[in-house]
Amino acid sequence: MANPKEPLLDEIQWKAPPLAMSMGGITTNTVLPYFYESPFFDATSNNATITTQATHNPALFYLIQTREAFEGRLRTMQGLEFAVAHDPSDNGTKVENSGVWVIRKQNRRKRPGQEDEIIPLNSYYVVGENIYMASSLGNILGARLLTMVSSLSKVIETAAALPSFTPALGHTYLPPAPKTGSAAVNMQMSQTSKESTPMPGTQESTATKPPSQLLLDQDLQSTQLIQSSLNLSLRYGNEYMDDNPLVGEPGSFIITKSREVPPPASQQKPRPAPMTTRAPTPQVKTDIPEPKRKPSMGTEKSPSTPSAREKKARRKSRPATSVTTPE
């Protein structure tokens, strides 16, 4: 039974520089014997069985001389084993390589007439002289989720103390720090009301408050006023509250209702242009007929005309002559 005080295998790093130096460095033939000395190795595996047999039996000593011979013997057995899954030196053909080896812990099962069934259990990385155990997907997801939950808990605890409520200002979050300096004091003094009536919600006189408190109250009231104005604009931005809008063209305006929105210009029907011709000038009659005269009681006279007057000649008076008769 493992000691509960010991760290987990996927949380430790193991290395043995003197052992690696005695083996002549980490190569394709020494990477597995170097791995056997780490706490990640299982002594009940087939690797331990073959190593013990080759050490005490000279006829099998060649199995531990090269990795190819050793893994060839492993493939003839079934059970738990450790095999190299990635060789950066490509079986010793590459002198310069990354130095990262991958060793896989797996379980081999023999199937008659078919290939062996291999079940991977764990993976290990040999980086230089250091050996690490790869974490499982469940452990990685659990660690990430735990980190996220811890961060969210800290954020919630910090945000819980931020909001504050007052009857005069309502809910506020992180009020801005008051400005310091004579300029801020002068600006506050110039913005204070000149009337003697106190602001709603205030109980103390502004003369008894320090300048820093006056600046803080003014900033909070300005923030609340901006929020209220924005809410009113979003709610009643498309309505006319004080007048009735006019629609139409000059000369033919129409008064609409308060909540009636005029149609867009693209939907309005084109109207004919007003006539620009002038009205005809009235003619004045100058030939006024003369008024009719009442006829006299005696005879009826014909109207005199200018032509009759011109033709009428004036008769001259002549002296009377006596008529003589012959005697």
Solvent accessible surface area in square Angstrom, and as a share of the most:
residue,aa,sasa,rsa
1,M,241,1.08
2,A,84,0.65
3,N,74,0.38
4,P,124,0.78
5,K,184,0.78
6,E,105,0.47
7,P,90,0.57
8,L,114,0.57
9,L,76,0.38
10,D,39,0.20
11,E,123,0.55
12,I,45,0.23
13,Q,92,0.41
14,W,52,0.18
15,K,114,0.48
16,A,20,0.15
17,P,55,0.35
18,P,101,0.64
19,L,51,0.25
20,A,2,0.02
21,M,158,0.71
22,S,89,0.58
23,M,56,0.25
24,G,65,0.62
25,G,27,0.26
26,I,35,0.18
27,T,61,0.35
28,T,18,0.11
29,N,68,0.35
30,T,26,0.15
31,V,0,0.00
32,L,6,0.03
33,P,50,0.31
34,Y,0,0.00
35,F,0,0.00
36,Y,38,0.14
37,E,104,0.47
38,S,8,0.05
39,P,68,0.43
40,F,8,0.03
41,F,40,0.17
42,D,42,0.22
43,A,80,0.62
44,T,115,0.67
45,S,0,0.00
46,N,17,0.09
47,N,0,0.00
48,A,21,0.17
49,T,56,0.33
50,I,3,0.01
51,T,42,0.24
52,T,76,0.44
53,Q,83,0.37
54,A,0,0.00
55,T,87,0.51
56,H,147,0.66
57,N,62,0.32
58,P,116,0.73
59,A,74,0.57
60,L,35,0.17
61,F,102,0.42
62,Y,123,0.47
63,L,7,0.04
64,I,57,0.29
65,Q,89,0.40
66,T,64,0.37
67,R,23,0.09
68,E,117,0.53
69,A,31,0.24
70,F,11,0.05
71,E,23,0.10
72,G,26,0.25
73,R,81,0.29
74,L,3,0.02
75,R,125,0.46
76,T,93,0.54
77,M,53,0.24
78,Q,111,0.49
79,G,23,0.23
80,L,40,0.20
81,E,0,0.00
82,F,0,0.00
83,A,19,0.15
84,V,20,0.12
85,A,50,0.39
86,H,90,0.40
87,D,28,0.14
88,P,13,0.08
89,S,9,0.06
90,D,75,0.39
91,N,80,0.41
92,G,47,0.45
93,T,102,0.60
94,K,112,0.47
95,V,142,0.82
96,E,161,0.72
97,N,65,0.33
98,S,88,0.57
99,G,20,0.19
100,V,50,0.29
101,W,8,0.03
102,V,27,0.15
103,I,0,0.00
104,R,90,0.33
105,K,36,0.15
106,Q,13,0.06
107,N,50,0.25
108,R,22,0.08
109,R,129,0.47
110,K,83,0.35
111,R,100,0.37
112,P,134,0.84
113,G,90,0.87
114,Q,118,0.52
115,E,147,0.66
116,D,39,0.20
117,E,56,0.25
118,I,75,0.38
119,I,69,0.35
120,P,84,0.53
121,L,89,0.44
122,N,49,0.25
123,S,33,0.21
124,Y,4,0.01
125,Y,85,0.32
126,V,0,0.00
127,V,62,0.36
128,G,39,0.37
129,E,67,0.30
130,N,36,0.18
131,I,0,0.00
132,Y,77,0.29
133,M,36,0.16
134,A,29,0.22
135,S,51,0.33
136,S,61,0.39
137,L,128,0.63
138,G,53,0.51
139,N,83,0.42
140,I,74,0.37
141,L,98,0.49
142,G,38,0.37
143,A,57,0.44
144,R,159,0.58
145,L,105,0.52
146,L,122,0.61
147,T,85,0.50
148,M,111,0.50
149,V,89,0.51
150,S,48,0.31
151,S,57,0.37
152,L,107,0.53
153,S,49,0.32
154,K,138,0.58
155,V,93,0.53
156,I,119,0.60
157,E,128,0.57
158,T,91,0.53
159,A,47,0.36
160,A,76,0.59
161,A,89,0.69
162,L,65,0.32
163,P,57,0.36
164,S,55,0.36
165,F,128,0.53
166,T,59,0.34
167,P,132,0.83
168,A,50,0.39
169,L,29,0.15
170,G,19,0.19
171,H,126,0.56
172,T,28,0.17
173,Y,144,0.55
174,L,124,0.62
175,P,66,0.42
176,P,68,0.43
177,A,85,0.66
178,P,52,0.33
179,K,123,0.52
180,T,128,0.74
181,G,46,0.45
182,S,86,0.55
183,A,78,0.60
184,A,6,0.05
185,V,45,0.26
186,N,96,0.49
187,M,81,0.36
188,Q,9,0.04
189,M,102,0.46
190,S,88,0.57
191,Q,97,0.43
192,T,50,0.29
193,S,71,0.46
194,K,204,0.87
195,E,129,0.58
196,S,117,0.75
197,T,96,0.56
198,P,98,0.62
199,M,104,0.46
200,P,119,0.75
201,G,51,0.49
202,T,42,0.24
203,Q,170,0.76
204,E,108,0.49
205,S,68,0.44
206,T,86,0.50
207,A,96,0.74
208,T,103,0.60
209,K,40,0.17
210,P,76,0.48
211,P,63,0.40
212,S,59,0.38
213,Q,71,0.32
214,L,16,0.08
215,L,8,0.04
216,L,43,0.22
217,D,30,0.16
218,Q,50,0.22
219,D,43,0.22
220,L,24,0.12
221,Q,57,0.25
222,S,45,0.29
223,T,80,0.46
224,Q,74,0.33
225,L,121,0.60
226,I,120,0.61
227,Q,112,0.50
228,S,53,0.34
229,S,56,0.36
230,L,102,0.51
231,N,73,0.37
232,L,99,0.49
233,S,67,0.43
234,L,136,0.68
235,R,168,0.61
236,Y,82,0.31
237,G,54,0.52
238,N,132,0.68
239,E,66,0.30
240,Y,108,0.41
241,M,146,0.65
242,D,142,0.73
243,D,89,0.46
244,N,72,0.37
245,P,19,0.12
246,L,101,0.50
247,V,29,0.16
248,G,40,0.39
249,E,84,0.38
250,P,119,0.75
251,G,85,0.81
252,S,47,0.30
253,F,113,0.47
254,I,91,0.46
255,I,124,0.63
256,T,15,0.09
257,K,154,0.65
258,S,52,0.34
259,R,189,0.69
260,E,84,0.38
261,V,104,0.60
262,P,47,0.30
263,P,72,0.45
264,P,74,0.47
265,A,91,0.70
266,S,105,0.68
267,Q,132,0.59
268,Q,91,0.40
269,K,174,0.74
270,P,131,0.82
271,R,118,0.43
272,P,125,0.79
273,A,86,0.67
274,P,113,0.71
275,M,163,0.73
276,T,127,0.74
277,T,110,0.64
278,R,231,0.84
279,A,90,0.69
280,P,127,0.80
281,T,120,0.70
282,P,113,0.71
283,Q,174,0.78
284,V,129,0.74
285,K,175,0.74
286,T,122,0.71
287,D,119,0.62
288,I,147,0.74
289,P,115,0.73
290,E,151,0.68
291,P,120,0.76
292,K,199,0.84
293,R,224,0.82
294,K,194,0.82
295,P,103,0.65
296,S,70,0.45
297,M,194,0.86
298,G,70,0.67
299,T,97,0.56
300,E,154,0.69
301,K,163,0.69
302,S,96,0.62
303,P,121,0.76
304,S,69,0.45
305,T,63,0.37
306,P,103,0.65
307,S,64,0.41
308,A,52,0.40
309,R,167,0.61
310,E,148,0.66
311,K,173,0.73
312,K,166,0.71
313,A,83,0.65
314,R,230,0.84
315,R,227,0.83
316,K,185,0.78
317,S,115,0.74
318,R,219,0.80
319,P,118,0.74
320,A,108,0.84
321,T,121,0.70
322,S,102,0.66
323,V,136,0.78
324,T,119,0.69
325,T,108,0.63
326,P,130,0.82
327,E,221,0.99
